[in-house]
Amino acid sequence: MIAGIGIDNLEIARFERLIENTVFLDRVFSCAERDYIKSRRKQAAATAAGLFCAKEAFSKAIGCGLSHGLLEQTEIIWDRAGKPFIRLTGELEKRYGDFLIHLAITHSNIMASAVVVMEEAMPKNEKGE
């Protein structure tokens, strides 16, 4: 059952200057996310905008906004094929760790966007286990 949906998009140009601000980067992104952003070189601003959109879309899916430690407790990670996922920590993991969180991130030359769908995990007895 779908428990929440969130979407966000941003102009990449806003992040051209922000990625030079280490205070901003440290506040918004994990160490691994910052390393990934830096590794993207010419696409660094688009990558940062996409990651921020993912966190904002997640906040909208759970209905809380970017407060309450959301930025610090969400990290965007990727599998070997490059598919993005949201890893939760702290209170967010306790509250939403059992949910299936679907994430899509995309960008053009101008805009970055992300969509999050929160799905309640089925109880084991409904899976036939």
N, C-alpha and C positions, 0 to 999 in steps of 0.2 A: 504494500500500500504506500502511495506517495505521501510523504509527511511534509514536504516543503520544496519549493522551487525558488531559485534566485538567479538573477542575471545582472551583469554590470558591463559597461563599456566606457572607455576613456580615450581621450586624444593622446596619442603617443608623444606629441610635442611637449606636453606637460612634464613628461618624465625625462626629457633631454637634460634639463637643468637639475632635476631632483636626484638623478643618479650620481651627481657630483657631490651631493650633500651627505657626508658620512653619518651625521646625526639622524637624518631621515632614514637612510638605509638600515642603520642599526636598530632603529625603533620599529621598522615595518617588516624586515626580512631576517630570517635565520642566517647563521653563518654559511650553511650550505647553499641557501638561496642566493646570498650575496656573491658567493664564489661562482655560481652558475651564471648569474647576471653578468659578471665581469668576463666570463669565458665567452660570452656571446658577441663581444667586440662591437661590430657595427649594428648588431641587433639588440644591444644591451637595453636601450630605452624601451623598445617594443616588448622585450622579455619582462622587464620590470613592470611595465604597465599590465601585461597579461597576468602576472603573478598577483599583482594588487587587485585586479578585477576578480580573480579566483577567490581571494579572501573576502572581498566585498560581496560577491555572489553567495558565498557560503553564509555570511552574516545575514543576508536577506532571506536565505532559505530557512534559517533557524529563527528569524525575526528579532534579532537583537542589535543590529548595527555593529560598528567597529569598536565598541567599548567593551568593558569587562574582560580585558586581557585577550581578546580574540586574536589580535595580530601576533602576539607572542605564543599563543597556543595552537596556531595553525601553521603547518609547513607544507609547501607543495613539493612533492617528490615524483619521480618518474620510474616506470618499470624499464626493463631492458629494451623494450620496443619503442620507448619514448612516450607511452601513455601517462598523462599526469594523474596524480592522486592527491588527496588531502590527508595528511597525517595529523591527528589531534593529540594534544598532551593536556595534562592538568585537569581542571574541572570540565573542560569541553570533552575530553576523552571519557571521563566518568559519565557525562550526561548523554553524549552522542556516539560513543564508541561502538555500540551495537547496530547502528544504522549503516546501511549501504550508502555511500556517498559517491555519486557519479559526477565527474567533472570534465568539461570540455573548455579548452582555451584556444583562441585564434586571434590573429591580427592581420591587418593590411598594412599599407605604408602609412596610414593616417590614424586608424583606430585599433584598439585592442579590446577583446570581449571575452567573457567567460560565463558559463552556465553551470549551475549546480542543481542536482536533483537529489533530494534526501528520500531514501526508501527505508521503511521499517523492515527489519529482518523478520522473517516468519518464525514463529515459535517452532521448535523441533517437531512437535506432534503434528503440525500442519505440513511438514515436509515428508512425512511418512517415516520418520526415524523414531 
